[in-house]
Amino acid sequence: MRLMKLRISDRNTITLAKELLKCTQKYEAISKATLWRHPIKFLFKGPKREEILQRSQLIWGEILARYEGIMFQMFYRSEGTSSRALTNPEWQRIQDLVWQLVGDHLRTIKDHKMLSGVVWDAYSAQLDESDPILALKPKFMLRQFVDEMPTSDERGVLRATAYGSQGDVQTTGKELVNLIKSALPILNDQLVDHAAEVHSLTAGVFKEAEVKSYSEPFAPYKTWLFHC
């Protein structure tokens, strides 16, 4: 189990979305298997379903960990800066509701590229979609592309400073500012590499022509990541 978890954590988010949808489709196929139509699937239905379910939960847990920082930002904006923080049981209850909603959608969608939009909708369903919440949608959609960046200080600094992911930022001051500055064109490269599908991957937030038009100093990314 531990080796499986490590392998999952090394995969990028878009790949995990594809595998999560595949697991869901397999689970549904096995669940519907009958003795006379799919005897092998039927005979091993119980153990196989449990195996696929565990795999799905591991993948979802990894995806959730990556989006947790931006999800907290969404909830704090919804609650207001003066509101109390969510308790652990409250947060867990929200996660359970979101997983249920995401699971329901995964049974009907055919394209893994829709997952970020599905997750956004599932969390938004727990909130009032006010302007402060909607302002975070581009940042939410960019999270998957940060994971597409090569392993580097630039990727690490965006994960830590923009999304609050675990990991120490060793630089401060001007050095940190320069590192973020050098990270933005690398992030843009990932969107350009996925330009043909970026509309689907981001639920329409970004468009092919738009991401191809950005240039130095990539100010829109800085705004979405740090100032919205």
Number of C-alpha atoms within 10 A of each C-alpha: 9 7 8 11 14 11 10 21 18 11 14 16 24 19 14 21 21 15 17 24 24 18 22 20 18 15 20 13 14 20 15 12 17 14 10 8 10 13 12 13 18 17 13 12 18 12 10 17 19 12 12 19 16 14 20 21 14 18 23 19 15 20 21 15 14 21 21 16 18 20 19 16 16 23 19 17 19 19 15 12 9 8 10 9 14 13 9 9 9 11 14 12 12 15 16 12 16 21 19 13 17 19 19 13 17 21 13 11 14 12 14 20 21 20 25 23 18 22 21 19 17 21 20 19 13 13 15 14 15 11 10 14 18 15 15 20 19 20 21 24 22 22 21 23 22 24 21 20 19 13 9 9 16 21 21 23 23 23 20 15 17 19 23 17 18 13 11 10 14 9 13 10 7 9 11 16 13 13 18 20 17 14 21 23 17 18 23 21 16 20 26 20 15 15 19 13 16 22 16 19 26 23 20 14 15 19 19 17 11 11 18 14 9 15 12 8 12 16 13 13 18 16 12 17 20 13 11 14
